[in-house]
Amino acid sequence: MNSKPMKWMATTVLASVLGAMSAQAADKPVALVIAQGGLGDQSYNDLAYAGFQRALKETGLEGKPVESKDIVAQAADILRRASDADFGLILDLEYSHGEPMVEVAKDYPDTTFAILNQVQKGDNIVSVLFQEQEGSYLAGMLAAQVTTDTSIKGINDKPILGVIGGTKSAGIDKFIAGFIEGAKAANPKVEVKVAYSNNFGDPALGQQMAKAMYEEGADIIYQIAGGTGIGVIQAAKETGHYAIGVDGDQDGLAPGNVLTSMIKRADVAVENVVKDYAKDVKLGGTTVAFGLKEDGVGLSEMKFTKDLIPAAYLEKVEAAKADIISGKIKVWNVVDQGYPDYLK
């Protein structure tokens, strides 16, 4: 099986490659639609693709990742062509594809569609959710404690944190709201500066935005911007401050300058959906969720920074984690509850 990433730059290329897969209809191959930022983002897309590859290897199914330079505008076209090519399962990582998927899925009742990070209705659609706000709450709580501890190298005495998101959308703001809530729980006086890059694939832009935010007094910035966020991490390294990684364990991208990473196990979710599909489990019309309780989100091991962080800070984070799992703490969910006042 050729599992190398495949970029579809134009409709003709898309049609030709997908058409070639039609011959494999007996095995019903699976497709993974890659989100903005593309493969190589060292974050969400790469992590999900790793789970996809594991699942293909274990199940013996054929499969292909699908990329496009204009993934948002080509939503319906990509989904229809994949369906016409007789992919039996189409997993979609791109948040903006939710509504187009509902319309396309109606015309292909024998195809199973999976959309991540939202709930969409359809007898042949499975919705995969992550409780990103829960993991982000823990990241915010840790950052708010660290941000005024001047005994830690690179930290100033100002209670200022930063967040750089890829776009202003419920999918991104879900992280941000949880981060702010956790930060305020640890220190009600903390200020969280929020900015959006409106781009998931421009590290230079992320670097520029982060440096400006560091100059404004933030010493820790949470990046939720895919490939653009790699620039945030680079800026942390260059300025001697800290970043917080996202989706995958990004601590090693700048050892000692990534305070922690909020890991979202997109790989586990994708792997589980493909395996269930291979077992002929009925997926359509269901919603599956991965939170702290399911080990679907959480903080990294912090192997490069743990020794810098006072034990009391980590104990407070662990206590909050236990309270979220038990239900004692219910973290605000932008998708379900709308926007809190501090993020409007």
VOBA-1610 file (N, C-alpha, C; in pm, whole numbers, padded with zeros to 5 digits, always signed):
BEGIN
Met+00083-00120+00000Met+00000+00000+00000Met+00086+00124+00000Asn+00051+00217-00083Asn+00124+00343-00085Asn+00055+00441+00008Ser+00119+00472+00120Ser+00057+00560+00218Ser+00118+00698+00219Lys+00195+00733+00115Lys+00258+00863+00111Lys+00152+00970+00088Pro+00169+01090+00147Pro+00071+01198+00129Pro+00052+01230-00017Met-00073+01259-00057Met-00106+01289-00195Met-00171+01425-00202Lys-00115+01517-00278Lys-00170+01651-00289Lys-00248+01664-00419Trp-00370+01708-00405Trp-00454+01728-00523Trp-00460+01877-00549Met-00388+01922-00648Met-00376+02064-00673Met-00486+02119-00763Ala-00550+02034-00838Ala-00653+02082-00929Ala-00759+01975-00944Thr-00874+02014-00993Thr-00987+01922-01006Thr-00953+01803-01094Thr-00879+01824-01202Thr-00848+01714-01292Thr-00761+01609-01224Val-00666+01656-01144Val-00581+01562-01070Val-00665+01486-00969Leu-00751+01560-00901Leu-00838+01499-00800Leu-00922+01389-00863Ala-00981+01417-00977Ala-01068+01319-01043Ala-00990+01197-01085Ser-00871+01219-01139Ser-00793+01108-01190Ser-00746+01014-01080Val-00700+01070-00969Val-00650+00984-00861Val-00764+00911-00794Leu-00873+00982-00768Leu-00987+00917-00704Leu-01046+00811-00795Gly-01048+00838-00924Gly-01103+00740-01016Gly-01026+00611-01013Ala-00896+00622-00993Ala-00811+00502-00990Ala-00844+00414-00872Met-00901+00473-00769Met-00932+00395-00651Met-01062+00316-00665Ser-01142+00346-00767Ser-01272+00282-00782Ser-01260+00131-00795Ala-01149+00086-00851Ala-01131-00056-00874Ala-01122-00134-00744Gln-01098-00062-00634Gln-01082-00130-00506Gln-01212-00134-00427Ala-01323-00120-00496Ala-01451-00110-00427Ala-01481-00230-00339Ala-01428-00348-00374Ala-01456-00468-00295Ala-01406-00455-00152Asp-01295-00387-00136Asp-01238-00367-00003Asp-01283-00236+00060Lys-01355-00155-00014Lys-01402-00025+00032Lys-01292+00053+00103Pro-01200+00113+00031Pro-01091+00188+00091Pro-01141+00310+00169Val-01055+00368+00247Val-01092+00483+00330Val-01008+00604+00291Ala-01067+00721+00307Ala-00999+00847+00276Ala-00991+00933+00401Leu-00881+01005+00416Leu-00864+01101+00525Leu-00844+01238+00464Val-00943+01325+00479Val-00935+01460+00425Val-00857+01547+00524Ile-00746+01602+00476Ile-00655+01679+00561Ile-00704+01823+00574Ala-00694+01876+00694Ala-00743+02011+00723Ala-00644+02119+00679Gln-00686+02245+00694Gln-00600+02359+00666Gln-00467+02344+00740Gly-00361+02385+00676Gly-00229+02368+00734Gly-00155+02251+00673Gly-00231+02151+00628Gly-00174+02039+00555Gly-00088+01945+00637Leu-00044+01839+00573Leu+00050+01747+00635Leu+00185+01816+00650Gly+00255+01781+00755Gly+00380+01848+00786Gly+00363+01960+00886Asp+00240+01974+00944Asp+00217+02081+01041Asp+00272+02050+01179Gln+00321+01926+01198Gln+00374+01882+01326Gln+00272+01903+01438Ser+00147+01887+01402Ser+00038+01913+01495Ser-00081+01824+01461Tyr-00198+01884+01453Tyr-00325+01813+01436Tyr-00327+01719+01315Asn-00293+01769+01197Asn-00298+01685+01077Asn-00200+01569+01084Asp-00079+01596+01125Asp+00022+01490+01132Asp-00017+01383+01234Leu-00072+01427+01347Leu-00111+01332+01450Leu-00224+01243+01400Ala-00325+01304+01338Ala-00437+01226+01285Ala-00390+01129+01177Tyr-00299+01173+01093Tyr-00248+01089+00986Tyr-00170+00969+01042Ala-00100+00990+01153Ala-00028+00879+01217Ala-00126+00771+01263Gly-00239+00814+01320Gly-00341+00717+01361Gly-00404+00648+01242Phe-00422+00722+01134Phe-00476+00668+01009Phe-00384+00557+00956Gln-00255+00584+00953Gln-00158+00485+00905Gln-00157+00360+00992Arg-00163+00380+01123Arg-00166+00264+01213Arg-00287+00177+01186Ala-00401+00243+01168Ala-00526+00170+01145Ala-00521+00092+01014Leu-00468+00154+00909Leu-00458+00086+00780Leu-00369-00038+00791Lys-00259-00024+00862Lys-00166-00135+00878Lys-00231-00249+00955Glu-00304-00215+01059Glu-00365-00318+01144Glu-00484-00386+01076Thr-00563-00309+01002Thr-00684-00366+00941Thr-00659-00423+00802Gly-00551-00381+00738Gly-00524-00426+00602Gly-00603-00350+00497Leu-00674-00246+00538Leu-00751-00166+00443Leu-00659-00077+00360Glu-00706-00042+00241Glu-00638+00057+00159Glu-00691+00195+00198Gly-00606+00296+00184Gly-00651+00430+00217Gly-00558+00537+00165Lys-00610+00657+00155Lys-00533+00770+00104Lys-00565+00897+00183Pro-00462+00979+00210Pro-00490+01114+00263Pro-00521+01206+00146Val-00609+01301+00166Val-00653+01393+00062Val-00617+01535+00103Glu-00538+01604+00020Glu-00503+01742+00048Glu-00545+01831-00068Ser-00568+01958-00039Ser-00599+02056-00141Ser-00546+02191-00095Lys-00499+02271-00189Lys-00452+02405-00155Lys-00568+02496-00117Asp-00689+02457-00159Asp-00808+02538-00128Asp-00911+02447-00064Ile-00872+02389+00047Ile-00952+02285+00111Ile-01090+02335+00154Val-01101+02463+00188Val-01230+02517+00233Val-01326+02531+00114Ala-01282+02596+00008Ala-01370+02622-00106Ala-01409+02495-00180Gln-01324+02393-00178Gln-01349+02270-00254Gln-01421+02163-00172Ala-01477+02200-00059Ala-01537+02103+00032Ala-01631+02004-00038Ala-01738+02053-00097Ala-01838+01965-00157Ala-01778+01884-00272Asp-01694+01948-00351Asp-01632+01881-00465Asp-01546+01763-00420Ile-01464+01785-00319Ile-01377+01680-00268Ile-01459+01564-00211Leu-01561+01596-00133Leu-01643+01491-00071Leu-01721+01412-00177Arg-01771+01480-00278Arg-01846+01409-00382Arg-01754+01319-00465Arg-01637+01368-00499Arg-01545+01288-00580Arg-01494+01167-00502Ala-01472+01185-00375Ala-01431+01071-00293Ala-01543+00968-00286Ser-01664+01015-00275Ser-01780+00924-00270Ser-01799+00853-00404Asp-01784+00927-00513Asp-01797+00868-00646Asp-01690+00762-00671Ala-01573+00780-00609Ala-01464+00685-00625Ala-01484+00562-00538Asp-01595+00558-00465Asp-01634+00441-00385Asp-01548+00419-00263Phe-01497+00526-00205Phe-01440+00514-00072Phe-01555+00479+00021Gly-01535+00379+00104Gly-01644+00338+00194Gly-01654+00424+00318Leu-01541+00480+00359Leu-01535+00568+00477Leu-01454+00691+00440Ile-01510+00807+00467Ile-01441+00933+00442Ile-01433+01009+00574Leu-01312+01015+00630Leu-01290+01090+00754Leu-01242+01229+00718Asp-01303+01330+00777Asp-01272+01467+00740Asp-01221+01544+00861Leu-01100+01596+00851Leu-01039+01673+00959Leu-01071+01821+00952Glu-01123+01867+00839Glu-01145+02010+00816Glu-01277+02058+00876Tyr-01268+02148+00972Tyr-01387+02195+01045Tyr-01491+02258+00953Ser-01447+02333+00853Ser-01542+02403+00766Ser-01623+02310+00677His-01591+02181+00676His-01661+02087+00589His-01789+02029+00652Gly-01820+02069+00773Gly-01936+02012+00842Gly-02066+02025+00765Glu-02103+02146+00731Glu-02230+02168+00662Glu-02231+02110+00521Pro-02123+02129+00444Pro-02122+02064+00311Pro-02134+01913+00320Met-02078+01854+00424Met-02085+01708+00439Met-02230+01661+00456Val-02309+01737+00530Val-02448+01699+00551Val-02522+01689+00417Glu-02498+01784+00329Glu-02565+01785+00200Glu-02514+01672+00110Val-02384+01652+00108Val-02326+01549+00023Val-02366+01410+00071Ala-02365+01389+00201Ala-02394+01257+00259Ala-02533+01207+00221Lys-02626+01299+00201Lys-02762+01259+00164Lys-02765+01187+00029Asp-02672+01223-00058Asp-02669+01164-00192Asp-02589+01035-00200Tyr-02523+00999-00089Tyr-02440+00877-00087Tyr-02468+00797+00040Pro-02589+00741+00049Pro-02630+00671+00172Pro-02546+00548+00206Asp-02474+00493+00107Asp-02392+00374+00134Asp-02249+00408+00176Thr-02217+00536+00179Thr-02085+00582+00223Thr-02095+00632+00367Thr-01997+00597+00449Thr-01992+00647+00586Thr-01899+00768+00591Phe-01949+00876+00648Phe-01871+00998+00663Phe-01841+01021+00811Ala-01724+01073+00840Ala-01688+01108+00977Ala-01635+01250+00979Ile-01687+01332+01067Ile-01642+01470+01080Ile-01589+01490+01221Leu-01472+01551+01233Leu-01412+01573+01363Leu-01444+01711+01416Asn-01456+01720+01547Asn-01467+01847+01621Asn-01603+01916+01614Gln-01705+01844+01573Gln-01840+01902+01569Gln-01942+01790+01556Val-02068+01826+01577Val-02177+01730+01560Val-02258+01768+01438Gln-02273+01674+01346Gln-02357+01693+01230Gln-02453+01575+01220Lys-02578+01603+01185Lys-02679+01499+01180Lys-02681+01430+01045Gly-02702+01301+01048Gly-02710+01222+00926Gly-02701+01075+00958Asp-02782+00994+00893Asp-02782+00851+00921Asp-02650+00784+00886Asn-02570+00848+00801Asn-02441+00792+00762Asn-02324+00882+00801Ile-02347+00966+00903Ile-02242+01055+00953Ile-02212+01022+01099Val-02084+01003+01130Val-02040+00986+01268Val-01966+01113+01309Ser-02005+01170+01421Ser-01943+01292+01471Ser-01842+01256+01579Val-01721+01309+01566Val-01614+01279+01661Val-01577+01408+01735Leu-01595+01407+01865Leu-01570+01526+01945Leu-01452+01506+02039Phe-01385+01615+02070Phe-01283+01617+02173Phe-01322+01724+02274Gln-01295+01697+02398Gln-01323+01797+02501Gln-01197+01883+02520Glu-01164+01957+02413Glu-01042+02038+02416Glu-01042+02140+02528Gln-01162+02184+02565Gln-01170+02283+02672Gln-01118+02227+02804Glu-01130+02095+02822Glu-01084+02034+02947Glu-00932+02035+02957Gly-00866+01992+02850Gly-00720+01995+02850Gly-00666+02137+02852Ser-00735+02228+02783Ser-00692+02368+02780Ser-00707+02433+02916Tyr-00806+02392+02991Tyr-00824+02443+03128Tyr-00700+02412+03212Leu-00650+02291+03199Leu-00531+02251+03274Leu-00410+02332+03230Ala-00398+02355+03098Ala-00287+02435+03046Ala-00294+02578+03100Gly-00414+02634+03104Gly-00432+02770+03156Gly-00401+02778+03304Met-00442+02678+03378Met-00415+02677+03522Met-00265+02671+03549Leu-00194+02589+03474Leu-00050+02580+03491Leu+00017+02712+03452Ala-00020+02766+03337Ala+00043+02889+03288Ala+00021+03006+03382Ala-00099+03018+03439Ala-00130+03130+03528Ala-00048+03125+03656Gln-00013+03006+03700Gln+00071+02993+03819Gln+00217+03028+03787Val+00261+02985+03670Val+00401+03006+03632Val+00428+03152+03595Thr+00331+03221+03536Thr+00356+03349+03471Thr+00402+03462+03562Thr+00388+03448+03692Thr+00438+03552+03783Thr+00552+03500+03872Asp+00598+03381+03847Asp+00704+03322+03929Asp+00839+03357+03867Thr+00896+03468+03914Thr+01020+03517+03856Thr+01142+03432+03892Ser+01123+03332+03976Ser+01234+03241+04004Ser+01259+03148+03886Ile+01163+03143+03793Ile+01175+03061+03672Ile+01233+03148+03560Lys+01339+03103+03499Lys+01406+03178+03394Lys+01310+03210+03280Gly+01310+03334+03235Gly+01226+03375+03123Gly+01089+03426+03163Ile+01063+03430+03295Ile+00932+03474+03345Ile+00945+03611+03409Asn+00853+03702+03372Asn+00848+03833+03436Asn+00740+03834+03544Asp+00725+03944+03614Asp+00629+03947+03725Asp+00489+03992+03684Lys+00468+04010+03553Lys+00338+04056+03506Lys+00242+03938+03487Pro+00120+03949+03537Pro+00023+03839+03520Pro-00042+03844+03381Ile+00041+03824+03279Ile-00007+03835+03141Ile+00028+03707+03065Leu-00073+03648+03003Leu-00056+03532+02916Leu-00105+03568+02776Gly-00071+03486+02680Gly-00117+03511+02544Gly-00172+03385+02479Val-00259+03404+02381Val-00311+03295+02298Val-00312+03343+02153Ile-00262+03259+02063Ile-00272+03288+01920Ile-00346+03173+01854Gly-00467+03204+01805Gly-00550+03104+01738Gly-00542+03119+01587Gly-00572+03012+01516Gly-00568+03017+01370Gly-00679+03101+01310Thr-00801+03081+01356Thr-00916+03160+01311Thr-01011+03180+01428Lys-01091+03284+01420Lys-01195+03302+01521Lys-01313+03214+01480Ser-01325+03102+01546Ser-01430+03005+01515Ser-01456+02925+01642Ala-01572+02863+01647Ala-01606+02785+01767Ala-01504+02675+01792Gly-01454+02615+01684Gly-01358+02507+01699Gly-01230+02550+01766Ile-01183+02671+01737Ile-01061+02725+01798Ile-01093+02790+01933Asp-01203+02862+01939Asp-01237+02933+02062Asp-01273+02838+02176Lys-01304+02714+02142Lys-01328+02612+02244Lys-01201+02593+02329Phe-01085+02592+02263Phe-00957+02583+02333Phe-00935+02709+02418Ile-00957+02824+02353Ile-00923+02951+02416Ile-01007+02975+02541Ala-01137+02948+02532Ala-01225+02968+02648Ala-01182+02880+02765Gly-01149+02754+02736Gly-01104+02665+02842Gly-00975+02712+02906Phe-00883+02761+02823Phe-00754+02811+02871Phe-00776+02931+02963Ile-00858+03024+02921Ile-00884+03144+03002Ile-00952+03106+03133Glu-01048+03014+03126Glu-01118+02972+03247Glu-01021+02909+03348Gly-00933+02824+03299Gly-00835+02761+03388Gly-00738+02862+03445Ala-00696+02958+03362Ala-00604+03061+03408Ala-00668+03146+03517Lys-00794+03186+03496Lys-00865+03269+03593Lys-00892+03192+03723Ala-00909+03061+03714Ala-00930+02980+03834Ala-00805+02980+03922Ala-00690+02985+03856Ala-00563+02986+03931Ala-00528+03126+03979Asn-00560+03227+03897Asn-00529+03366+03932Asn-00631+03458+03866Pro-00732+03502+03942Pro-00838+03586+03885Pro-00788+03716+03824Lys-00668+03758+03861Lys-00615+03885+03812Lys-00537+03871+03681Val-00520+03749+03634Val-00439+03729+03514Val-00510+03787+03391Glu-00431+03845+03301Glu-00482+03896+03174Glu-00439+03800+03063Val-00533+03767+02975Val-00500+03679+02863Val-00523+03754+02733Lys-00414+03784+02663Lys-00423+03852+02533Lys-00456+03748+02426Val-00553+03779+02341Val-00597+03684+02237Val-00582+03748+02099Ala-00522+03674+02007Ala-00508+03721+01868Ala-00529+03603+01775Tyr-00565+03633+01650Tyr-00590+03529+01550Tyr-00502+03555+01427Ser-00439+03450+01378Ser-00352+03462+01261Ser-00429+03456+01130Asn-00551+03397+01134Asn-00631+03374+01014Asn-00554+03294+00910Asn-00469+03207+00959Asn-00386+03126+00871Asn-00330+03011+00953Phe-00332+02892+00895Phe-00280+02775+00966Phe-00150+02723+00907Gly-00093+02795+00812Gly+00025+02743+00745Gly+00136+02844+00723Asp+00148+02943+00812Asp+00248+03049+00793Asp+00330+03068+00921Pro+00435+02987+00941Pro+00517+03000+01062Pro+00577+03138+01081Ala+00613+03205+00971Ala+00673+03339+00982Ala+00574+03437+01045Leu+00448+03425+01009Leu+00344+03511+01067Leu+00328+03480+01215Gly+00325+03352+01250Gly+00313+03314+01390Gly+00428+03367+01473Gln+00548+03361+01417Gln+00667+03411+01485Gln+00657+03561+01510Gln+00613+03632+01408Gln+00599+03778+01418Gln+00495+03816+01524Met+00380+03748+01521Met+00273+03779+01616Met+00316+03747+01759Ala+00385+03636+01777Ala+00429+03597+01910Ala+00530+03695+01967Lys+00625+03739+01885Lys+00725+03834+01933Lys+00659+03964+01977Ala+00558+04007+01904Ala+00485+04129+01943Ala+00415+04109+02076Met+00358+03991+02096Met+00286+03962+02220Met+00382+03951+02338Tyr+00500+03894+02315Tyr+00600+03888+02421Tyr+00643+04030+02460Glu+00656+04117+02362Glu+00694+04255+02390Glu+00588+04329+02470Glu+00463+04281+02461Glu+00353+04343+02536Glu+00344+04289+02679Gly+00436+04202+02717Gly+00439+04156+02856Gly+00405+04011+02879Ala+00351+03944+02778Ala+00322+03801+02794Ala+00454+03724+02799Asp+00461+03622+02883Asp+00582+03540+02882Asp+00550+03394+02848Ile+00422+03363+02834Ile+00377+03229+02793Ile+00264+03248+02692Ile+00277+03185+02574Ile+00173+03197+02470Ile+00127+03057+02430Tyr-00004+03038+02435Tyr-00068+02914+02391Tyr-00096+02927+02243Gln-00041+02838+02162Gln-00065+02845+02018Gln-00166+02739+01976Ile-00266+02782+01899Ile-00369+02693+01846Ile-00385+02729+01699Ala-00275+02715+01624Ala-00275+02767+01488Ala-00203+02676+01389Gly-00200+02547+01416Gly-00142+02453+01321Gly+00002+02487+01286Gly+00032+02489+01156Gly+00167+02520+01111Gly+00210+02661+01146Thr+00116+02754+01150Thr+00148+02891+01192Thr+00201+02892+01334Gly+00148+02802+01416Gly+00189+02794+01556Gly+00333+02750+01574Ile+00390+02685+01474Ile+00532+02646+01483Ile+00617+02771+01497Gly+00575+02879+01433Gly+00645+03006+01446Gly+00636+03064+01585Val+00525+03039+01654Val+00510+03084+01792Val+00615+03015+01880Ile+00631+02887+01858Ile+00728+02810+01935Ile+00870+02858+01905Gln+00898+02889+01779Gln+01029+02940+01741Gln+01056+03074+01808Ala+00953+03158+01815Ala+00967+03288+01880Ala+00997+03272+02029Ala+00934+03173+02092Ala+00961+03147+02234Ala+01108+03111+02254Lys+01158+03029+02165Lys+01299+02988+02173Lys+01391+03107+02153Glu+01362+03191+02055Glu+01449+03303+02022Glu+01448+03412+02129Thr+01335+03429+02196Thr+01323+03537+02296Thr+01348+03489+02438Gly+01359+03358+02457Gly+01381+03307+02592Gly+01256+03299+02675His+01140+03299+02610His+01012+03287+02680His+00955+03146+02660Tyr+00823+03134+02672Tyr+00760+03002+02665Tyr+00640+03001+02571Ala+00622+02886+02510Ala+00501+02859+02431Ala+00433+02738+02492Ile+00308+02721+02458Ile+00236+02598+02491Ile+00193+02536+02360Gly+00235+02412+02336Gly+00202+02343+02213Gly+00060+02291+02213Val+00019+02236+02099Val-00119+02190+02088Val-00129+02066+01999Asp-00231+01989+02024Asp-00267+01869+01947Asp-00168+01755+01970Gly-00046+01767+01920Gly+00055+01666+01947Gly+00148+01713+02058Asp+00242+01627+02099Asp+00342+01666+02198Asp+00450+01746+02126Gln+00444+01878+02140Gln+00537+01967+02070Gln+00651+02013+02160Asp+00663+01954+02277Asp+00766+01996+02372Asp+00906+01989+02312Gly+00930+01890+02227Gly+01062+01870+02171Gly+01098+01963+02057Leu+01003+02045+02011Leu+01033+02138+01902Leu+01126+02250+01947Ala+01119+02282+02076Ala+01209+02382+02135Ala+01227+02342+02281Pro+01307+02239+02306Pro+01322+02186+02442Pro+01354+02293+02545Gly+01272+02301+02647Gly+01292+02400+02753Gly+01215+02528+02732Asn+01166+02551+02611Asn+01088+02671+02583Asn+00941+02642+02553Val+00905+02515+02550Val+00764+02478+02541Val+00724+02430+02680Leu+00646+02511+02749Leu+00612+02481+02888Leu+00542+02346+02899Thr+00446+02325+02812Thr+00374+02199+02802Thr+00301+02198+02669Ser+00240+02088+02635Ser+00155+02081+02515Ser+00019+02025+02557Met-00087+02082+02500Met-00220+02028+02523Met-00246+01927+02413Ile-00229+01801+02449Ile-00238+01694+02350Ile-00384+01655+02327Lys-00419+01655+02201Lys-00553+01613+02159Lys-00533+01490+02072Arg-00580+01376+02118Arg-00545+01250+02055Arg-00628+01223+01931Ala-00606+01308+01831Ala-00673+01288+01702Ala-00632+01155+01641Asp-00511+01110+01672Asp-00465+00981+01619Asp-00547+00866+01674Val-00577+00872+01803Val-00657+00767+01867Val-00798+00766+01810Ala-00856+00885+01793Ala-00992+00895+01740Ala-01001+00839+01598Val-00909+00882+01511Val-00910+00835+01373Val-00886+00684+01368Glu-00791+00637+01445Glu-00760+00494+01448Glu-00883+00413+01491Asn-00952+00461+01594Asn-01069+00389+01644Asn-01182+00384+01542Val-01204+00496+01473Val-01312+00500+01373Val-01282+00404+01258Val-01158+00403+01211Val-01122+00313+01100Val-01135+00167+01144Lys-01091+00136+01264Lys-01101-00001+01313Lys-01246-00045+01327Asp-01331+00044+01378Asp-01473+00011+01390Asp-01536-00010+01252Tyr-01497+00074+01158Tyr-01545+00059+01021Tyr-01504-00078+00965Ala-01380-00117+00990Ala-01331-00246+00941Ala-01407-00363+01003Lys-01456-00342+01125Lys-01533-00446+01195Lys-01681-00441+01159Asp-01716-00349+01069Asp-01855-00331+01025Asp-01945-00283+01138Val-01886-00205+01231Val-01965-00144+01338Val-02051-00033+01278Lys-02174-00022+01323Lys-02264+00082+01275Lys-02218+00216+01331Leu-02165+00301+01247Leu-02111+00430+01290Leu-02205+00546+01261Gly-02276+00540+01149Gly-02364+00649+01109Gly-02467+00684+01215Gly-02488+00814+01233Gly-02588+00861+01329Gly-02540+00862+01473Thr-02411+00840+01495Thr-02359+00837+01631Thr-02263+00953+01656Thr-02242+00981+01784Thr-02144+01080+01827Thr-02053+01016+01930Val-01923+01028+01910Val-01827+00975+02006Val-01743+01091+02058Ala-01712+01088+02188Ala-01639+01199+02249Ala-01516+01149+02324Phe-01410+01229+02318Phe-01285+01196+02386Phe-01244+01314+02474Gly-01249+01293+02606Gly-01210+01398+02699Gly-01103+01349+02794Leu-01087+01417+02908Leu-00988+01374+03007Leu-01019+01233+03056Lys-01145+01206+03076Lys-01186+01075+03128Lys-01146+00963+03033Glu-01156+00988+02904Glu-01123+00887+02803Glu-00977+00894+02759Asp-00900+00980+02824Asp-00760+01003+02787Asp-00749+01054+02644Gly-00852+01127+02602Gly-00852+01182+02467Gly-00783+01317+02458Val-00769+01386+02571Val-00696+01512+02579Val-00614+01511+02708Gly-00520+01601+02718Gly-00440+01611+02839Gly-00309+01682+02814Leu-00234+01706+02919Leu-00106+01774+02905Leu+00006+01674+02880Ser+00111+01724+02816Ser+00228+01641+02788Ser+00302+01606+02917Glu+00401+01521+02904Glu+00480+01482+03021Glu+00573+01593+03069Met+00593+01694+02986Met+00679+01809+03022Met+00819+01764+03061Lys+00876+01674+02984Lys+01006+01618+03021Lys+01120+01719+03015Phe+01100+01830+02941Phe+01205+01931+02934Phe+01185+02046+03032Thr+01066+02054+03093Thr+01035+02168+03180Thr+00987+02130+03320Lys+00954+02004+03340Lys+00894+01963+03467Lys+00980+02000+03587Asp+01111+01990+03572Asp+01201+02021+03682Asp+01202+02169+03717Leu+01154+02253+03624Leu+01149+02397+03648Leu+01024+02439+03725Ile+00923+02354+03721Ile+00791+02390+03774Ile+00777+02342+03919Pro+00746+02432+04013Pro+00725+02390+04152Pro+00619+02280+04162Ala+00645+02184+04251Ala+00554+02070+04267Ala+00413+02115+04302Ala+00400+02222+04378Ala+00268+02270+04420Ala+00182+02309+04300Tyr+00245+02366+04195Tyr+00171+02405+04076Tyr+00116+02281+04006Leu+00200+02180+03995Leu+00159+02057+03927Leu+00052+01984+04007Glu+00062+01989+04138Glu-00040+01925+04223Glu-00176+01993+04206Lys-00175+02125+04191Lys-00301+02198+04170Lys-00365+02158+04037Val-00280+02140+03936Val-00329+02098+03804Val-00387+01957+03812Glu-00319+01867+03882Glu-00368+01730+03897Glu-00500+01726+03972Ala-00513+01812+04072Ala-00638+01818+04149Ala-00753+01865+04060Ala-00725+01963+03974Ala-00828+02013+03881Ala-00866+01904+03782Lys-00767+01829+03736Lys-00794+01719+03643Lys-00890+01618+03706Ala-00864+01582+03831Ala-00950+01487+03901Ala-01091+01543+03917Asp-01101+01672+03943Asp-01233+01735+03962Asp-01310+01743+03830Ile-01240+01760+03720Ile-01307+01761+03589Ile-01358+01622+03556Ile-01275+01522+03580Ile-01315+01384+03552Ile-01434+01342+03637Ser-01435+01386+03762Ser-01545+01349+03854Ser-01672+01429+03827Gly-01658+01540+03755Gly-01774+01624+03728Gly-01788+01741+03824Lys-01699+01751+03920Lys-01703+01861+04015Lys-01677+01994+03946Ile-01585+01994+03851Ile-01560+02111+03766Ile-01615+02082+03627Lys-01700+02171+03579Lys-01754+02158+03444Lys-01701+02276+03363Val-01611+02247+03272Val-01547+02352+03194Val-01640+02401+03084Trp-01644+02533+03066Trp-01731+02594+02965Trp-01698+02541+02826Asn-01802+02503+02752Asn-01786+02450+02617Asn-01853+02546+02519Val-01772+02618+02443Val-01823+02717+02349Val-01920+02657+02248Val-01892+02535+02202Val-01976+02472+02100Val-02116+02448+02153Asp-02127+02402+02277Asp-02257+02370+02334Asp-02324+02489+02402Gln-02244+02576+02463Gln-02298+02680+02549Gln-02288+02821+02493Gly-02228+02835+02376Gly-02208+02969+02321Gly-02086+03035+02383Tyr-02069+03162+02353Tyr-01949+03233+02396Tyr-01966+03295+02534Pro-01871+03274+02623Pro-01873+03344+02752Pro-01842+03492+02729Asp-01880+03576+02825Asp-01863+03720+02808Asp-01719+03760+02781Tyr-01624+03691+02842Tyr-01485+03730+02828Tyr-01425+03696+02690Leu-01502+03631+02603Leu-01450+03595+02472Leu-01537+03652+02360Lys-01636+03733+02393Lys-01724+03788+02289Lys-01656+03905+02219
//
